[in-house]
């Protein structure tokens, strides 16, 4: 792949779904903020039926908006994997494909076919997709949007990946020269040692992921205090994380999800599954023998035992996550370094 060629008059357009507030969408805004701070002419370009305005959560970032993309060979278009269909809308601009996830690429094109698999704790979606490509129906769909065709698109000058999980996926599909471009947790989150003394015996979880298995855990230990992170403002989420001793997540990880990292910076221990990016130590460097488990009913007693151990011995066990918190604290510097290595500034 030829790499990005940028000049003093080049413009960088970052396509973002309008009206959406998620970790991936925040990352797209963070990229624009970083590029502008380094002097680049960078713009967010919203698409979709929602109003094309900056969500309140992202107004703290330094941003510029553009209503359209200037399709010029000197410019760069940053496209997340969920927006691949926009590749065909331009003819001249240099394209950087940013793999913020693996799963969402397939979900975008295959839609409801996989809805039943996405939240099932016994399936790894990406594995299921690859296995189902052997069937006639999905093989026809795959021919329409094959990775090799995307990789050979003459305007795509670079692939970047947010997680090692995505990098592994790209390599297995013939894209060997992708560049790292991860992310960083919102700077509202920062670990303070004093918070350890304020903790309560609370287990928090994200009900949008792995809920079926989480419900089984809750049923196995009804005496524990379980709090779902849902229908909360950003401030309430942080407040709840600061109170809790433990965050659990047994959903599929399409990338380096933010919530476990935010919880870690709020002084939570982490117990999680092994699906998607959770199965890669580079993405989630926590002790697999103690804090990562398969989603099998036979493992539930062992998981509940680990949860009770964390709650009982939190003041000691929290130190097991010190290196993970340290890694998270350096993510912004690593992100800015990666932006420079991509030659976007």
N, C-alpha and C positions, 0 to 999 in steps of 0.2 A: 504494500500500500504506500502511496507516494508521500503521505504526510501533509500537514496543514501548511499552507503558504499564506502568510499574513503580512500586509503592508501597513504603512502609516495611515492610509485612508480606508482600510478594510473595516467592515462592520460585521458584528456577530449577532445573529438573531437566534433567540432561544424560544422554541415553541412550548407553550404551557397550556394545559386544559383550563378553561376559565371556570371560576366559581368552585374550585376544589381546594381543600385544605388537608393535605396529607404530608407524610415525610418526604416522599419523592418530589412532590410539587414544591415543597419548601426548599429542597435541594436545588431545583432549577432556579429559584429566586436567589439562593445563596451564590450560585455561579455567576449570575448577572451582577450581583453586588460586588463580588470579588474582582471580576473583570473591570468594572468601572473604577474601583479603588486603585487598580493598577494602570489606569489610563486608557483602557480599551473603549471603543465605541460599541457598547453592548446594549441589546434591547430585548425585552420580553415581548413575545407576540402571542397573545391569547387566542384560542380557538374554541369553538363550541357555541351553544345557544345561550349560555349564561352571560350576564353583563361582563364586558371586557374591562374590569377594573381590579386594582390591587386589593386582595383580601386584607382585612384589618390586621391579621396576625403577621403579615409580611411588610407592613408599611415602615417598619423600622429599618428595612434594608434599603440600600441606595439603588434605585431602579429607574430605568427609562422604558417607556412603552412605545411600540411601533404597531401601526395598524396593519401593515403588510410587510412581506419579505422582499427585499431588493435582490432579485435573482441575477446576481453578477458574479463572475468567476473570482473576483477579488474578495468576495464576502464569504462568511462561514455560517452555516445553519446547523444548530445543535438540535438533534431530534432524539427524544427518549424512545425506548423500544415500543412503547404503546402507540406511537404516532408514525409508524413505518409507512402507512399509506400516504403520508405527505411527501415521500420521496418522489413519487410520480408527478407531483404538482410543480416541481422545479426542474430546470434543465441545465443551468450553468453554475449555480452556487456550489461551493465546497461543502460537503456534508460530514458532520461528526455524529455518529450514532452512539448514544450513551445508554448502555445497558444498566438501568437502575434495578432491573429484576430479570429473571428468566421467565417465570410463570406468566407474568402479565403480557408478555409478547404473544404467547399462545392464546391466552384468554381473550386478548383483543380481537384476534382473527377467528377463533373457534367458538367464542361466546359461551352459550349455555350448555354446549356439549360437555364441558368439564365442570359445570357448577356443582354437580354432585360429588366430584372428587376434591375440589379445592379445600373444603373445610373438613374433609375426612381425615382423621389422624392416622389411619392405617395406610394411606397412599402418599407417595411422593409424586406430586403432579407432573414434574418434568419427566420422571421415569415412565409414568402412565402414558403421557403423550407420545414418547418415543416408541413404546411398545404398541400403541394403537395405530401408529403410522403404517403398520403392516396390514391393517384392514383397508379394504377398497375405498370406503367413504372418506376416511381421513387422508388416505394417500392422495386422493384427488385434490383435497383442500391444500395439503402440503405442497403439491406441485405449483399451486398458485402463488405461494409465498415461501419458497425454499430459502434456507439460509445461504446456500451457495450463490443463488441468484442475487441476493442482497449484497453478499460479500464482493461480487464482481461488478456491481453498479459503478460506473465510471466516475460518478460524482462523489461517492463515499470515499473520503481520503483517510478516515480514521475511525476505529471502533475503540470506545473506552468502556471500562467496567467498574461498577460500584463495589462488587464483592468478588472474592476468589471463586465462589460458586458460579458466578456469571462467566468469569475468565475460563474456568474449567469447561463450561458448556460451550463457549466459543471455540476453544481449542479442539474439542471433540467434533466440531462442525467445520473444521478447516480454516478457522480464523486464528492464526498463530501470533500475529503481531499487534494484538490489542494493547492499549495503554491503561494503566491504573488511573482512575479518577473517582475516588470514593466520596465521602461526605463528612460532615461533622455535626455533632449534637448542638442544638440551640444553646447559646451561651447563657441562657437563664438557669441552666443546670450546672452545678459545680459542687463537688464533694467537700464538706466541711467536717472534720473529725468530731466536733462537738455534737453533731446530729445523732451519733451512735447512742448517746445517753437518753435520747428522747423517743426512742423507738417503742412500738407496741407490738403485741403478738398478732399481727395482721398479715394475711397472705393476699396479695393483689394479683389480678390476672386480666387479660384482654379477651372479652367474650366474643370478639370478632374473629378470633383464631382458635382453632382446636377446641371449640366449646363442648363438643360431645365428650371428649376425653376429660376435660376439666370438670364437667358435671359428675363424671364417675369418681373423680378424686374427691370432690366435695361430698358426694354421698358416702364415701368411705371414711370421711372424717368430719361429720357434722358438728362436732364440738369446737372446731377451729373457726376463726373469724375470717371469712372470705369476702373480699370486696372487688367487684368488677370495675374496671376502668372504662366507664361509659357515661354518656350524657353529662360530661363534666367540662367546664371551662379549662383552659390551659393552667390557670392558677390553681383550680381545684385538683387537677391531676397531680401537679407538683406537690401540693399540700398532702395529698393522700400517699404519694410515694415517700415523702419525708417521714410519715408516721409508720409505714410498713417495714417489716423486717425482711420480707421475702416477696419476690416477683416470680411467678411461674408462667411458662408459655409452651404449650404443646401443639401449636399450630404449625403450618408450613411456613418457612422463611424464604420468601422470594428474593431477598437480598439481606443486607445488614440492617435489619429493622431497628428503628430508633427507640421504641419503647423500652426494651431491655437495657439499652445503654443509658437512657434517661433515668431509669430506675436504679441502675448501678451507681450513677453519680449522686443519686439521692440517698445513698447508703443502703440499698437493698441487696441482699444476696439473690442469686439467680439460679433457678432450677428450670431446665428446658428439655425439649425433645431433640431429635437429631435430623429433622427433615429439612431439605433445601440447604440454605447457607448455614443453618445450625450445625450441620454435619462437618463443617470446615473449621478447623482450629484457627486458621488465619482470620476468619470472620468473627468467630466467637471463641476467643482463647480462654476458656474456663475449663476446669478439671473434668474431663469426660467421665472418669471413673466414679466421681462423687456427685456431679451436678447435671449430667446429661443422661436421659433415659429413653428407651424405645417406648412407643405407645402401644403396649400390650396389656391386656387385662391382668395377666399373670405378674406384671411388674408393679401393679398398683400398691400392694403392701410395701414393697421396697421404696417406692416414691414417697408414700405417706411417712414411712420411717425417716427418710431423708428430710422431709419437711419439718417433722417434729424435732429432729436433731438441730436443724438450723434455728428454729424458734427458741429452743432451750439453751443453745450455746452460741447465740448470735454474736456476742461481744468478741468471741474468739474466731468464729468462722468468717466473719466479715473481712478478716485479713486475707483470706484465701482469694479475694477478688481485688486485691490492691493493684496487681499488675494489669488486670483488665481495666480498672479505672484509670490507671496511668496511661494506658494506650489510648483510651477514649479522650483523655485530656489533651493529647497531642494531635488529634485528628484535624483540627483547623490548620495547623502548620503544615501537615502532610498534604492536605487538600490544596493549599496555596502553592506548595512545591510542585504538585502534579499539574496544576494549571500552567505553570511556567514550563514544565517539561513537555507539555503538549504544544508549546509554542503559540498559545492563545494570546499571550502578552509578551 
